[in-house]
């Protein structure tokens, strides 16, 4: 039976879909056209081919890979053709491939290895992922670099060469090192990582990607350790940094275009005991949509927050730890009030997102352009709204206070654990309590928590008595927990959303601030007057089926008794 008839018989496609696919094939195989149209999954197509051709289909995510067997085969062929030797039976080796008709790659692999091979069908994306997992990102490039190194008559330099010779050596390895660095960046972007950490340790380099707020180790071949210096030098060149400076921290920026998408990379390099450590923050401009709904702000928070950011003057603060989405919220707020009649100026370190209609200033502390200095100059440009990237010290705090007192609306961020803590933090910086009380209009604390994968989440059958003590058990209808599937890389979570705690100033909070009341006292008053805490905001996300109880426990602190 032909595959089209078999697909119809199994109910995987309709006659109309088949006719449409045949009319648009343009040389493609019928199943490939159906997959491209989105009417047939790759898994269903491969299982149908396996049935038609008498082949085996395997789910590599649930299959044990024989690593010793895998390492017997040439890495170059495995990477080039995306084929994976994964188990053997006697002298027969089973090789996973995503194309049932790719006999050429199997012939090449058989000829080079001298082994008898039997093809087995598996999803191509799974084959590629397993190759990267077990052989490492950039394994093929590392293999080429090792080959080059072995051809250098076994000579190993024990001292660093001077800069001129270093540049010549860099030119000799340029193509491979560039490719290796690019492969690391592309893999990080494919995994939707926010940060890439390249960390030197006594036994070599560790590469970690931060995905949805959590770090995960990225497998790389152990031979990458020999090329750590070349990788760091390449990243310095891309970031326009001093490649000869190895003793002082450096910060730079890389602008990339990957698969048609513009990526902004912020690079931080710090010397450590065993070498230079690199952290790269990846900003995917196409994924950045700055509006309050996109950051996950519910209506009961967004409505009063919009009222706050529409005030003619005063200070609005957004607080939270690094990576909690403060900048996204502030840019969303600016977009909300952006208007040709309104002059908006920002002072940032660094300028994270470039926005039309907003004047943005980059801080340069080394030449004296600090937040405070920039703010003093900004006031001469007649702004209506000012965004200060972060209030870090007393001088910046005083400047922000003065700007708000002279009729400007000031947005900024602050590092505190919750919204009420902002009052005491500003006072600790040296601002007079009465100035804090009279200028701050509201404080928004926020965190980012992971969303459950919609493809694999299941009902949480946990008995009510096992719920956390502050969980609103009386409101429970259906709550879910994580499982893990192919779509979420077996994590159980996919994407993130925000939880928020908005404290609006009232006369009592202003009076308590002037009298140096404790954070706990201010918090108790705010909660009694309707403030929704971060924890309560998290529980609402659980009750909506967006996230799990465990994720809220991970990201937020329990309520005060």
N, C-alpha and C positions, 0 to 999 in steps of 0.2 A: 504494500500500500504506500502511495506517495505521502510525503509529510504533510502536504496541504489537506489531503483527505483525512489523515490521522488527526490533525489539529481540529478539523471540523467535527469528526466523530467524537472526540473527547470533550467537545463543547468549549474549547479554549478560544476559538474565534468564530465569527459569524460569516455567512456567505458574502454579506456586504463588505465586511472588513477585508476578506480575502480578495474580492474584486478590486477594492481600492488599492491594496498593497501590490497586486499584480500590475496595475496601471501606473504605479509610481516606482517600480523596481530600479530602473536605471542601472542595470548590471548587478545589483545587490542580490544576494540569496533571499529567497522569499521570507525565511524566518528572520533574517537580519532586518529586512524592511518592516516586518510586523513589530519587531522589538523597537525599532527607531520611531515608529508611529505611536508607541506606547500602549498597544492593544494586546501585546504578548510579553510575558516576563521572560528574561533570559533563562531562568530556572526551568520554566515549563517547556521552553524550546529545547533545552539540552536533554531533559528527561524524555521528550518525544524522540529526539535523534537517537538517544541511547536505546529506546525501544525498537526503533526502525532498524538500526545498524547492529543490534545485538551487543551493545557496549554497556559498561557499568557507569552509573552516575553517582558521584559522592558529594556530600556536603563537607567541604574542607574545614569549616568552622567546628565541626563535631568529629573530626577524624584526627587520630594521632599521627604525627609526622615522624618518620624515622630520621633523626637528625644526622646520625652517623652515615646513613645511606646518602642523604642529600649532599653531604660534604665530599663525597667521592666523585661528584660530577662537576664539570667545569662551570664556574660561576658565570662566565661571559655568555655562554649559550643559554643558560637558565634565564638570565636577565633579558637577553636580546629577544628570545622567543616566548617568554612568559610560560614556561613549562616547569612542572614541579615533580621530580621523583620523590615519592613519599612512603612507599612500602615495597617489600620484596617477598617473594615466595619461591624459595630455592634460588635458581639463577634468574628467574623472571622478575623484572622491576616494573612496578606500576607507576605510570607518569600521568599526572593530571594536566589537562589542557582545556582551554575554553573553546577550541575550534576542532570539530570532529574531522575536518578535512585538511588539517595542517600536518601533512605527512613529512614535508621537507624538514621541519625542525626536529621531528623525532628521528629521522634518518641521520641528521647531522649529530644529534646527541648520541645515538647508538654507535655511529662510526668513531666518534672521538673517545667514548667511554669503553667501547668493546663489549657492552652489555646488551642482553635481549630485553626489549622494552615492550610493554603493553599499554596502549593509551586508555585513559579513563577520563570521562567528561566531568567538568566542574565549572562553576561560574568563574569567568576570567578575572573579575575583581577580587574574588577570593584567592585565586592563584597568585595574583600580584601581591596581595596583602600578606599571604603566608611567606612568600619569598622575602619581602621586606622584614617581616617579623623574625624569621629564622636566619637570614643572611645579612640583614641590616640595610638601612637606607644608604644608597650609594655604594652598595657592595661591589658592583661591576667596576665602578670608577676606582675604588680602593684596590681592586685586583690589578688594574692596569698600573696604578702607582707602585704597588709592590713589585710588579714585574720590572718596571723601570729601575727601581731601587736595587733589585737583585742583579741588574745588568751593569751596575757601577763598580764591578770588580770587588764587591764586598767592602768597599772603603766607607767608613763612618766617621764623620767629623766629630771630635770630642769637644771642640770649642766653637763658639758662634763665629761665623764668618763676618767680615766687615760689610758695610752697607752696599758697596758697589758690587761685590761678588754675590751678595744676597739677592740683588736685583737680577743678576744674570741667571742665578739658580731659579729664581721665581719665574723668569721667562721660560726656562726649560720645562717647568711643570705647570705653566699657566693654564693650558687648556683643560687638563684633568682636574686641577684644583678648583678652577672656576665652575666646572661641571659638578663637582662634588658639593660645593657650597650651594649652587643652584638647586640641586636635588634635595638638600636638607630644607631649604626655604619652601620649595614647591610642596614637599610632603607636609610641612607644618601648615601651609595654607590649605591644602586638601583636607587636613584634619580639623580645619577651622580653629587653629590654635590662636590664643591671644599673645603668647610669649614663647620664645625659644631660649632655653638655658643651655649654654655650653660651659661645662664646669670641669676644671682640671683637678685631678686627684693623684695620689701617689702612684696608683696603678694605671693611670690613663684618663682619657676624657669620658665624661658622662654627658649625654644629650637628653634633655627633658623638654617636653612640650606641655604648656598649660592649656588644657581644654576644659571649657565650662568651669573655670575657676580652680581646677585641681591639676597638680602636676602628674605627668605619667612618663616613665622612662621610655625613651625611643631606642629600640635595638639598633646598634651600629656594629660593623665588624671591628674586632679588637685591633686590627692593623691600623685603624684610623689614628691611633695614638702617635704613630710615627710622623703624621702629617699635621699635628696640632698647630705647630708654628706657622705652617703655610696657610692653614685655614684662617687663623687669626689675622695674619697679614693681609689675606685677601679681603676679609671683612673690614679691616682698617682702610684699605684702599677704596673699597666701595663706599665707606662712610666719610671719606675725605679727612681721615685722621693721620696723625704722625706715626708712621710704621716703626720708627726708630725708638719711640718712647714706650718703655716697658715698665716704668716705675711709678707712673702717676695715672690716676683714673682719667678716662676720656669719654666724651659723649659725642655721638654723631647721628647722622640720619641718612637713610638710603631710600631712594624712590625707585620703585620697580613697576613693571607691567608684566603680570603673570596671567596667561590664558585670557588676554584681553581685559583684565581687571587691574586697576591701579592700586598698588599696595604701598603704604608709607611705613617704613621700618625705623623705629627709634633704637639706636644702639648705645649700650652702656658697657664700657670695658673697665674692669677693676683688677689690679695686680693682686694675686693671692699667693699662698705659700708655694704651690706647685705650678704656678703659671698664671696667665691672665684669664679671668672668667668673663664671659660675655652673656649679656641678656639682651634679647631683641624683642621689642614690643611691636607686634604686627597690627597695622590698622588698615583694614580692607574698606576702602572708600565706598565701594558699591553696596556693602552691607550696612553702611551707616545711614539710617533714616532717623532724622532728629525730630520726633514729635513725642508728646507726653504719653500718648496711647502706646507707642512703640516700646517705651521703656517699661511698660507693664503697670502704669499708674492707674489705679481704679478711680471711678468717678467721685467717690467720697473723699479722695485725696486731691485729685486734679482740679476740682471746682474751687475749693478754698486756696489751693496753690496758685491757680490762675489769678485769683483776686489779689494775692500777695504780690505777684510779679507785675501787676498792673498799677501798683502804688506809684505816686509821683516821686517819692523819695524814701530813703530808709535803706536798711541792709537786709538782704535775704541770704541765708546761709544754707549750704548743703553739706552734710557731714557723713563720714564713713571712712573705713580703711582704704588703702590702696587697692584699686581694681574693683571697687563697689559700684561703678557706673556714675560717679558724681559729675564727671565732665559731660557725659551724654545727657544727663538731666539738665545741666546748665545750658548746653547748646540747644536743647529742645525748648527750654524756657525763652532763650533769645529768639529762636525762630517763631515762637508764639507771639512775641511782642514786636518783632521786626517790622519796620514800616518806613517808607521814604521820608516821613516827617520826623523820625526819631534817629538821633545820632548815637550809635552804639560803638564803644571802644573797649577792647580787651587787652589785658597785660597777662601773658602766659609764659610758662617755662616747662616744656616747650609749647609752641602753637601746635596743638594736636590735630585739629580739623580746620581747614580753610573754608570760610563761609562768605559768600558774596553779600554785599550790603552791610558788612561789619568791618570796622577798622581794627586790625589785630597787630599787637606789638610783641616781639620776642624778647624775653629778658636776657641780658648778657651781664652777669654779675661781675665777670673779670674786668670789664671796662666801666663798671659803676652803674650800669642800667639794671637796678634791682626793681622789685615790685614797688617799693616805696618811691624810688626816684621816678619810675615810669608813671606812677599815679600822680605825682606832683606835676609832671609835664602834661599829662592827659587833660587836667582841668583847664589848661589854656586853650584846648581844642573845642571847648563848648559842647561837651557830651551831655546826653540825657541819661544814658544808661552806661554803667561801667562794670566790666567783669574782671575781677582779680583772680588769677588762676588758683592761688592758695594764700591764706593768711598764715604765715610761718613765724612771724616775730612781732614784737611790740610796735616797731616802727611802721610795719605794713598795717597792723591793726589800727593804729592811730590815724594813719592816712585814710583808711577806709571810713573811719568814723567822721573825720573832717569832711570827706567828700559827701557823705550822706547828709551832714548838717548843713551843707551849702546847696541843698536842693537836688541832689543826684540820687538815682536808684542804683544801689551797689549790689552785685551778686558776687559770692565767693564761696570757697570750700574751706573746711576746717577738719582736722583729724580729732574727732571725739567719738566715744562709743555710742552715744545716743543724743537726741536733740536737746534735752535740758542741760546736758554737760557743756554746751557751747557757752552758756552764760559765764560759768566759773572759769572756763578756759580763756575767754577774752580778758576777764579780770586778772587772771594769773599772768597774762602777757603785759599787764601794766596799764590797761585802760580803766579809767574811773568807772565805778559801778553805775553812777547816774547817767554816764554817756552810753554805756551798753544798754541800759533800760530804755533810754529815749530814742535810740537809733535802730535797734534790731526789731524788725517787723515779724519775722518768723524763721523757724529752723526746720529743715527737712533732713532727717536721718534716713539712710537707705542701705540695703544690702542686695546682693544678687544671689538667688538660689537656683539650683538646677531644676529644669522641668522634666517630668517623667516622659519617657519615650512613648508616644501615642500608639506605637505598633505592638508593644509587648507588656505594657503595664497591666497588672491584674488586681482584683479586689483584695484588700487587706483584711484577712479574717481574724485579726488580733482582737481578743476579748476586751471589753470596755475597761475592766479593772487594770489592764496593762497599759492603758493610755497614760501619757504624762499628766502630772497633777493639774496643770493649767490648761489642758486641752478641753475645748468646749464639747464634751462628749454628748451633751443633750441635743446638739445640732446635727449629729452624724446621720448621714443617709448612706452614701457610698464613698469610701476612701480607698485609695489605691497605693500600691507599692511597686518598686522596681523589680524587673526580672533580668532583662538583657537579651538582645537579639542582634542579628547581622546589621540592621540599619543603625543601631546605636553603638556598634562595636562591643557588644556584650556588657555595656556599662549600665544600661537601664535608664539613662537620662540623655536628653538631647536638647540643647539650647538652655538659655537662662531667662529669668524674669526678675523684676524687682519687688521687694517688699519695703514699705515706707512707714515712717513715723513723723507726722507733721505737728509741730508745736507752734501755735499762733499766740502771739503776745497779747495779754490782757492786762488790765490795771493791777490785778493781784500779782501776776508774775513780774511786772515792772517794779512793784513795791518790794517784792521778795528779793529781786536782783539788787536794788539799791541798798537793802539791808544785809547783803552778802549771805542770803539763805543758801543752804546746801543743795547740791544737785538732786538728792533724794527728795527733799521737801518740794522743790519746784516740780519734779516729776510726779509726785503724788497729787499735787494740785491739778496738773495738766490732765492726768488720767481721769480724775474725778469730773473734769469739765469736758470730757469727750474725746481726748486724744487717743488714737489707736496706736498701740505700741508695735514695735517691729515684730515681737512674738505673736501678737494677735493678728497682725497682717499676714504673717506666715501661716497661721492656722486657717485663715480664710482661703489661702491658696490650696491647702490640703483638702478642705471641704469642697472646693470647686473641682477637685480632681487634677489640679495642675502639678502638684508636687507631693512628696511623701512626708510622713512624720519624721523619719530619720534625717531628711535634708533640713527641715526646720530646726531640729535639735542641733544639727551640726553648725548652723549658720547664726543662731540667735541665742541669747541668754534668757534663762527663766525669769518669770515675773517676780518682782519683789513681794514678799509676804506682808 
